[in-house]
């Protein structure tokens, strides 16, 4: 019986899970919580990756099952755990340097080793500015297939900060896709300010909250030996005509009281600039609407497919009626 199940719970598997089940669960949860995703959670992503690092290693998993998380990390419990498996003097298993702590860079390197966004779990690959080189050229001690001994403790540098910036984008740009150029002034190695232009590729159909990361592009942080990560969070500029809900668009057409009764002939502009006819020959009920399939926003995972356009009719009722108008209504209704 395992001592604790926290790591299994993080991956959503049972303590008897096979290697294949662990890999499948890691891919699913890592993609969900990856910091580049709208559902991203940096700390959760790190926890999930550490869980997979431990449970995918036979020795670490056995130590975790018998003695718990701290023991699997290579931290001997009080009272000396060296007699129970002989790991009191440091971790006897390969992989990351447990004594130095599991870092965010370790998490990104595991994700990369497992195929990154190219793995079979689907999802958008936000490859910008040369890609996300979070892990650099490798980890201290090497990741090399999670092998190789790493006894003792190593001090790790703190990780660079992540600076979050809003990225307002028009609805038309989100429909067509575009490239935005952002000029920033960042601190260099000696603290001097230097200009930098970042090109941000906006994909068709992206939604509010999409996160776009540029590693090692912000201010240089001497204590980290690296630059900050700049994270843009997509915002949607208000549109004078359309309102977006997921992949659908809606607009309101004002009608006079006469038009609502007798019908009308109009033209409307779609988000892609086309003009389409809109006509009615019968009365329009208050609060009614009509839907045009396929005239909404592109779907980010399938840009050739589009949502719908919904048109709402707003009738301008008269504030008052003169005697002749009242008489005409009495005679005809």
C-alpha positions, 0 to 999 in steps of 0.5 A: 500500500502506498504511503500517499497518493498526491502525485497519482492524484495530480496526474489523475491515475491510480497507484497501479497505473502502468508506464503507458497510462502515466505518459498519457495522463501527463500529456493530457494534464500538461497540455491543459495547464501549460503556461502558454494555454488560456487554461494555463497555470504555471505552478500546476504545470510544474507540479504535474511535471515533477509528479511525472518525473518521479512516477516514471522513474522506477526507483523514485516511484518505489521510494515515493510509494514507501516513504512519501514525496520528500523521500522521493525528492532525496530529502531524508526524513528526520531520524535517518532514512538511510537504513530504509533503502540507503538513500540518506546521503542523497538521491541514488536515482537519476534525473533532476537534482532533487536536492536542489529542488524541482524548477520551472525549467525542469518542467519545461524540459520534461514537456519538451522531452515528451514531444512538447506541443507536437505530442498526440494530445492536440492543441495550439502550438504557440511557436514565437520568436524562435520558440520557447527556449525555457530550458536552454541547452539542458539542465545541470547534470543533464536530462539524458533520458532521466538517467545518470546519478546525481548525488548531493545537492546543487544550488540553483539560480532563481528563475527569471520573472515573467512580466505580463502585458496586455495585447489589445487586438481588433476583431478584424485582426482576430478574424483575419490573423495578423502580425503585431510589432511591439517595441519595448525598452529593456535593461541590458547586461550592464543595466543600460536601456536598449530597444527591442522589437517583438513580432507577435503572430496573431492566429485566426480565431484566437480568443480573449485570454490567450497567452503568448510567451517570449522567453529571455526577451525582457529585462536582464536579471543578473541574479538569474543570469537570464532575461525575463519572460514577456507574456502577452495576454490577448484582449479584444478591442470593443467593436462598434457593430459586432459582439463576439460570443465564443466563435459566434458574432451578433449585431443589432439592426434598428427598425422603424415601427413601419418597417417592423409591420410592412417589411424592409429591404436592407444590406448589412456588412459582415466581419470580412467586409462583404455586403449581404441583402437582408429583407422581410415582407412580413411583420417582425415580432419584437425581440426576434432574430435570425441566424446566418450560419458560417458568417461568424469568427474562424475557429482557432483549431480549424480556421476554415470553419466559422461560427454563426452570425446572429442578427437581432431586430430592435423595433423603434416604437412610437412614443405617441400617436395622433388621432388619425393614427389611432383611428387607422389602427382601430380600423385595420387591427 
